[in-house]
């Protein structure tokens, strides 16, 4: 009986150890304020910054929910054509494709969870802001509105 319990503990340790190591090695996102200004109003969000290849690859995967005042800002470092997908993303998102000057070039609303379809824009953008699905429509955020954040060097 004692050997049986010891064997089970060793098996559990063998399976949990790699997962614990991955969790410790996973890079942490910076948390920063961001504002989206529309014609009628301005809305503040708290966003995680995805500014490394590892953070951009993980994105909002495996999240079960995203509060309406939260998001993730993908920083590409320099303007480029951007394409995103929803692999392992369990919640619908609004994706705001943002030019170097902070203006929104395109919004993909309520993207389909777990889809492998490419979501993108040909026009070069510096960043993509992901918000909870439906947030853009609810707040009246549209292409042409401005995102204020240190990344765009337009912070008020």
HUVENKA-V456212 format. One record per residue. RES is the residue in one letter. PSI is psi in whole degrees, -180 to 180 (none if undefined). Layout:
[[RES & PSI] [RES & PSI]]
This chain:
[[X & -45] [X & -40] [X & -38] [X & -46] [X & -43] [X & -42] [X & -44] [X & -40] [X & -41] [X & -41] [X & -45] [X & -43] [X & -41] [X & -37] [X & -35] [X & -29] [X & -49] [X & -38] [X & -40] [X & -40] [X & -41] [X & -41] [X & -38] [X & -32] [X & -14] [X & 128] [X & 148] [X & 144] [X & 147] [X & 151] [X & 127] [X & 157] [X & 153] [X & 145] [X & 138] [X & 122] [X & 124] [X & -179] [X & -35] [X & -26] [X & 179] [X & 141] [X & 130] [X & 140] [X & 155] [X & 122] [X & 147] [X & 143] [X & 120] [X & 92] [X & 14] [X & 159] [X & -38] [X & -45] [X & -40] [X & -38] [X & -38] [X & -41] [X & -133] [X & 24] [X & 146] [X & 5] [X & 142] [X & -20] [X & 161] [X & 113] [X & 152] [X & -22] [X & 15] [X & 164] [X & -174] [X & 132] [X & 116] [X & 114] [X & 116] [X & -4] [X & -38] [X & 157] [X & 139] [X & 164] [X & 136] [X & 139] [X & 133] [X & 170] [X & 176] [X & 21] [X & 130] [X & 21] [X & 117] [X & -5] [X & 147] [X & 145] [X & 155] [X & 130] [X & 118] [X & 115] [X & 121] [X & 129] [X & 170] [X & -31] [X & 1] [X & -6] [X & 146] [X & 123] [X & -36] [X & 147] [X & 124] [X & 111] [X & 144] [X & 56] [X & 154] [X & 120] [X & 142] [X & 8] [X & 144] [X & 3] [X & 141] [X & 135] [X & 117] [X & -170] [X & 144] [X & -36] [X & 134] [X & 135] [X & 155] [X & -27] [X & 164] [X & 131] [X & 123] [X & 127] [X & 166] [X & 140] [X & 133] [X & -11] [X & -43] [X & -48] [X & -45] [X & -39] [X & -5] [X & 27] [X & 131] [X & 165] [X & 139] [X & -23] [X & 167] [X & 137] [X & 127] [X & 123] [X & 155] [X & -30] [X & -35] [X & -1] [X & 35] [X & 14] [X & 131] [X & none]]
